[in-house]
C-alpha cells in the first residue's frame, strides 16, 4: 500500500490514476475474439470456455433440469436472503417509475413523454473467482419492472462446465428468459452478433474485468448500447476523528477482495484514525480467504492523510469513485459537496456491502472516474423515452409564425412550407 501524508494538490493527478492493462494488448485480443464469435458462433464459445476458463461445455444453453437442480441445492436460509434482497431492490426501483405529464407549451400545443422498455437486454454476470449472483438481482429486477420482453444472461462456467447454483436460482426468481455458459469478451460478442443459441440483444448490462469493459465498448460499433463502462471495483473512504478504524478497514478490504485490479483509497483528517486503520487492514487481511487478491489490490491503493474534510471531498470529486463512504460525524452537511460518485454511504454503519446486496440501491456503477458523466444502473437504464406532441389547428395558428421565421432564417424553406401550407 502507498501512504501519503498531506500530499500537495499538484500530486493529485497521479494519486487518482487506476491500475490499467496495456490498451493495445486488450484491443487486439478483443478484435480477434469478436471476429471468431461472429464467424463460428457457439463453437467459438465452446473453444473459448476451454481456453480461458478451462471448462468443458457441450451445450452453451443452461437446461431447465440444471436450473431445477440448482434450486434444490440452495439452502433455504440463502433463498430467504436472496428473496429479501429482491424485495428491497424491487421496492427502490419501482419508486423510480414516473407518471406521464402532458404539458401545454402554447395554447393548443401539447407535449409529453412516455417510456418504452428496451425489448431485448443482455446481462453479464461475473462468475470466475466470485460468482456474483447479487448482480442478477441488480439487473434482472429493474429489467422486469421496466417491461423488457427478453432478458438474456451470460456467465462463465466452472471447470466442470456448470454455473453456480445461486446464479441460476436468482435468475429464475427474477424472470431471466435464457441463461448461457459463456464469459468474458466472448460473451459480450455473442450478445452483440447472436449465435445459433444466443439471441442478439439491444443493450448489454453488467460489470466485469478490463476485458469485459473493453468488449462492451467495442460492441457499440455494431449498434449495441451498453449501460456504462463498469470495470474493476473501487471505493474511497473519507473519515474524521469519530470514525471506527476497524469499520473503515473492513470496507476497504471488502472492495480489495474483488480482484487484483480493484483499488481502494482511504482519506482521513485524523492521525490516530489513519494509523489505526492501516494497522487494522493488516490484521483483518490475514483472516480473509481471498487475501491474495486483496493484497494485490492494496499494492495499487492509497492511504492519505489530509488537513480538512473539504480537501478530501475536493479530491473525491476529482477521483470520482464508484463507491464513496463518508465515515464522518456531520455527513448531512457535506452531501451537497459530493459532485462525482456512483453511490454514497453515510455514517459509520452504512457499510458498502449493504448497497452491494440488499439495501435496495443498485450496485452496477460507473468506475474508473466515469462517475463524472455516468449514473449507476436504474429503472431508466432499461427504457427509452419517446416524446409525443399534438398540435390542434388553433395551436399551429399560435405557433406557426414563430416556426416560419426560424425556418426561413436557417434557409430551410420546405420546413417553412410545411407550416405555411397548413395555415392557408
Secondary structure, DSSP 4 states (H G I P E B T S, - for coil): -EEEES--GGGHHHHTPPP---HHHHHHHHHHHHHHHHHHHHHHHHHHHHHHH----S-SBPPHHHHHHHHHHS-HHHHHHHHHHHHHHHHHHHTT------EEEETTEEEEEEEEE-SEEEEE---SSS--HHHHHHHHHHHHHHT-SEEEEEE---TTS---HHHHHHHHHTT-SEEEE--HHHHHHHHHH--SSSPP-SEEE----HHHHHHHHHHGGGT-EES----S-EEEEEE-TTS-HHHHHHHHHHHHTT-TT-EEEEEES-HHHHHHHHHHHHHHGGG-TTHHHHHHHHHT-EEEE-S-HHHHHHHHHHH--SEEEEE-TTHHHHGGG--S-SEEEESTT--HHHHHHTSSS------TTGGGT-PPP-GGGGEEEEEEEEE-HHHHHHHHHHHHHHHHHTT-HHHHHHHHHHH-
